[in-house]
């Protein structure tokens, strides 16, 4: 009889362990990023930055007496897949918080799942304004929406003597949102908005759009897309003899990678970015920046990835700070704690302010935005 009871007890314990009803040995944080598909390069950079943060936190003893565990899933640069990944992370992996999902269309696809399962997410990259204005209280964004980028750029457009600008943007929420927000700002400043051309995220030949833009009377071209497509655009623009000033937005340009892949075609281009790994002394937290860059290099990663990977690093540190503040790894407690954290991020203090409809506000921090320029294959701060 005793042996039967013992066997039953052992079976019950095993089932409890499998179902997660016994206290977990680690605290899980979900990571929903594109590691294959059109945005694979950027998503992989973010994931590697996230791993640095997790290792740093665990080396210092973890949080709440436990190590953190990243549960990393590939959303394949596909909105439908991103939503499925979010559901898996929440329902099967039981993560109480996650980070994701790089692109705006990917994040927007995830958002209904956050509402359905009442699970918070740190948004590390996406810039569409709809993410924090549509009434999803489980969203906490550390990257600047295109509206914040536009406001930051507003202060310097006079010094650049902009008169008329065309747009070439990726045909998704990120690109279209950028054209809308920057277009509104330009009109407020008396700058004429010319052509607004779009391209699919997998497109490799943008010569038709660039030919139309070449024939316009604008002096400036605003471009929004990921690094691989930017490289193609610069090469094709040079081949067509397009002489306009090119300024990219979104902070996802990886200028070092552009220089390596586009060569001389990148010279003269300007880029709005949200991190300055080339100039650690000019960042809000120089020591933290130097640590992150040294750790990145120690792991053998290309320096070019720093402009993306820092997002993953800060995103995981933000999630971990909320868990610690909450005192327990439960979604509702973590969501509530997000409003009272103050994380010393690599691009400034991460403090969430309310954005969106009253009673359903999302959280939005206010990161810095910088303008850099590539000349003679080197990156420098744009002198204004």
Secondary structure as GFF3:
##gff-version 3
##sequence-region A 1 384
A	DSSP	alpha_helix	2	19	.	.	.	ID=ss1
A	DSSP	beta_strand	26	33	.	.	.	ID=ss2
A	DSSP	alpha_helix	40	59	.	.	.	ID=ss3
A	DSSP	beta_strand	67	74	.	.	.	ID=ss4
A	DSSP	alpha_helix	79	91	.	.	.	ID=ss5
A	DSSP	beta_strand	97	100	.	.	.	ID=ss6
A	DSSP	alpha_helix	104	117	.	.	.	ID=ss7
A	DSSP	beta_strand	120	123	.	.	.	ID=ss8
A	DSSP	alpha_helix	130	133	.	.	.	ID=ss9
A	DSSP	beta_strand	139	141	.	.	.	ID=ss10
A	DSSP	alpha_helix	146	154	.	.	.	ID=ss11
A	DSSP	alpha_helix	157	160	.	.	.	ID=ss12
A	DSSP	beta_strand	164	170	.	.	.	ID=ss13
A	DSSP	alpha_helix	173	188	.	.	.	ID=ss14
A	DSSP	beta_strand	192	199	.	.	.	ID=ss15
A	DSSP	alpha_helix	207	214	.	.	.	ID=ss16
A	DSSP	beta_strand	220	224	.	.	.	ID=ss17
A	DSSP	alpha_helix	227	240	.	.	.	ID=ss18
A	DSSP	beta_strand	245	248	.	.	.	ID=ss19
A	DSSP	alpha_helix	255	262	.	.	.	ID=ss20
A	DSSP	three_ten_helix	263	266	.	.	.	ID=ss21
A	DSSP	beta_strand	270	273	.	.	.	ID=ss22
A	DSSP	three_ten_helix	277	282	.	.	.	ID=ss23
A	DSSP	alpha_helix	286	298	.	.	.	ID=ss24
A	DSSP	three_ten_helix	303	305	.	.	.	ID=ss25
A	DSSP	alpha_helix	306	326	.	.	.	ID=ss26
A	DSSP	alpha_helix	331	338	.	.	.	ID=ss27
A	DSSP	beta_strand	343	345	.	.	.	ID=ss28
A	DSSP	beta_strand	348	350	.	.	.	ID=ss29
A	DSSP	beta_strand	353	355	.	.	.	ID=ss30
A	DSSP	beta_strand	362	364	.	.	.	ID=ss31
A	DSSP	beta_strand	370	375	.	.	.	ID=ss32
A	DSSP	beta_strand	378	381	.	.	.	ID=ss33
###
